[in-house]
């Protein structure tokens, strides 16, 4: 995905949700640093490239403050990536996304946000109450699961549960984003336990 299109779209989507676009100033202006979503876009893009090349499996950690728009940013990026998968089908390698969040309700909300932003049914939440078929989740560009499901599957990295999380009809899910306010994913390395969003190879 072109990073520019994501950065340009981010303020509009965030303004619709929160009514504030101050975080998305133009970082090309002298003396300004990259906006939150510009930084997110760069981290996501780097993670995808690293995953394709099998270059670097470390967690890449962002620590924006709570309420700064990281969830909406990840949803928009996921939605735009899913749309790009369809628009470039057969020409570019598709990018599947795995979003990992703390609660079942949050997983449902994330999937709904991605679908609303994509204007299509491209995301699904998979958990004990979702009723989604474990063998059917591979057809979705974006899969959303809870921390516990991620940790349980990671216990057996070679097992079927892990494979269902990180594989989909387009191949390997090339981006994993793990949201947490308190904890770090056990299968990776990270920074502080404060409002963490980590992008990692699947």
MODARA-V271009 format. One record per pair of residues at least 6 apart in sequence whose ideal C-beta (glycine too) atoms are under 7 Angstrom apart, sorted by the first residue. I is the first residue (numbers start at 1). J is the second residue. If there is no record, write none. Layout:
i=I j=J
i=I j=J
This chain:
i=1 j=80
i=1 j=81
i=1 j=84
i=3 j=41
i=3 j=42
i=3 j=45
i=5 j=80
i=6 j=41
i=6 j=77
i=6 j=80
i=7 j=37
i=7 j=38
i=7 j=41
i=9 j=76
i=9 j=80
i=10 j=24
i=10 j=37
i=10 j=73
i=10 j=76
i=11 j=21
i=11 j=24
i=13 j=72
i=13 j=76
i=13 j=117
i=14 j=21
i=14 j=24
i=14 j=69
i=14 j=72
i=15 j=21
i=17 j=72
i=18 j=69
i=23 j=35
i=23 j=36
i=23 j=68
i=23 j=69
i=24 j=35
i=24 j=37
i=25 j=32
i=25 j=35
i=26 j=32
i=27 j=33
i=27 j=34
i=27 j=35
i=27 j=38
i=36 j=64
i=36 j=68
i=36 j=69
i=36 j=73
i=37 j=69
i=37 j=73
i=39 j=62
i=40 j=62
i=40 j=70
i=40 j=73
i=40 j=77
i=41 j=77
i=43 j=60
i=43 j=62
i=43 j=199
i=44 j=77
i=44 j=175
i=44 j=199
i=46 j=60
i=47 j=60
i=47 j=175
i=47 j=199
i=47 j=200
i=47 j=201
i=48 j=95
i=48 j=174
i=48 j=175
i=50 j=56
i=50 j=201
i=51 j=174
i=51 j=201
i=51 j=202
i=52 j=93
i=52 j=174
i=57 j=201
i=58 j=189
i=59 j=185
i=59 j=188
i=59 j=189
i=59 j=190
i=59 j=198
i=59 j=200
i=60 j=198
i=60 j=199
i=60 j=200
i=61 j=190
i=61 j=191
i=61 j=196
i=61 j=198
i=62 j=70
i=62 j=197
i=63 j=191
i=63 j=192
i=63 j=194
i=63 j=195
i=63 j=196
i=64 j=70
i=64 j=195
i=65 j=195
i=66 j=181
i=66 j=195
i=70 j=197
i=71 j=179
i=74 j=99
i=74 j=177
i=74 j=197
i=75 j=110
i=75 j=113
i=75 j=114
i=75 j=117
i=76 j=117
i=78 j=97
i=78 j=99
i=78 j=114
i=78 j=123
i=78 j=142
i=79 j=114
i=79 j=117
i=79 j=118
i=79 j=122
i=81 j=95
i=81 j=97
i=81 j=141
i=82 j=118
i=82 j=122
i=82 j=141
i=82 j=142
i=83 j=118
i=85 j=94
i=85 j=95
i=85 j=141
i=85 j=170
i=94 j=170
i=94 j=171
i=95 j=174
i=95 j=175
i=96 j=141
i=96 j=168
i=96 j=170
i=96 j=173
i=96 j=174
i=97 j=141
i=97 j=142
i=97 j=173
i=97 j=175
i=98 j=143
i=98 j=165
i=98 j=166
i=98 j=173
i=98 j=176
i=98 j=202
i=99 j=110
i=99 j=142
i=99 j=144
i=99 j=177
i=100 j=145
i=100 j=147
i=100 j=150
i=100 j=176
i=100 j=177
i=100 j=178
i=100 j=179
i=101 j=107
i=101 j=110
i=101 j=144
i=101 j=146
i=101 j=179
i=102 j=146
i=102 j=147
i=102 j=180
i=103 j=146
i=104 j=127
i=104 j=129
i=104 j=146
i=107 j=125
i=107 j=127
i=107 j=144
i=107 j=145
i=107 j=146
i=108 j=125
i=110 j=144
i=111 j=123
i=111 j=124
i=111 j=125
i=111 j=144
i=114 j=122
i=114 j=123
i=114 j=142
i=115 j=121
i=115 j=122
i=115 j=123
i=122 j=140
i=122 j=141
i=122 j=142
i=123 j=140
i=123 j=141
i=123 j=142
i=123 j=144
i=124 j=132
i=124 j=137
i=124 j=140
i=124 j=143
i=125 j=144
i=126 j=132
i=126 j=137
i=126 j=143
i=126 j=145
i=127 j=145
i=127 j=146
i=127 j=149
i=134 j=164
i=137 j=143
i=137 j=164
i=138 j=167
i=138 j=168
i=138 j=169
i=139 j=169
i=140 j=168
i=143 j=165
i=145 j=165
i=147 j=180
i=150 j=165
i=150 j=185
i=151 j=186
i=152 j=161
i=153 j=161
i=153 j=162
i=153 j=165
i=154 j=162
i=154 j=186
i=154 j=187
i=156 j=162
i=166 j=172
i=166 j=173
i=166 j=202
i=167 j=173
i=172 j=202
i=173 j=202
i=174 j=202
i=175 j=199
i=176 j=199
i=176 j=200
i=176 j=201
i=176 j=202
i=177 j=197
i=177 j=199
i=178 j=185
i=178 j=198
i=178 j=200
i=179 j=197
i=180 j=196
i=181 j=195
i=182 j=193
i=183 j=193
i=184 j=190
i=184 j=193
i=184 j=196
i=185 j=198
i=188 j=198
i=188 j=200
i=190 j=196
i=190 j=198
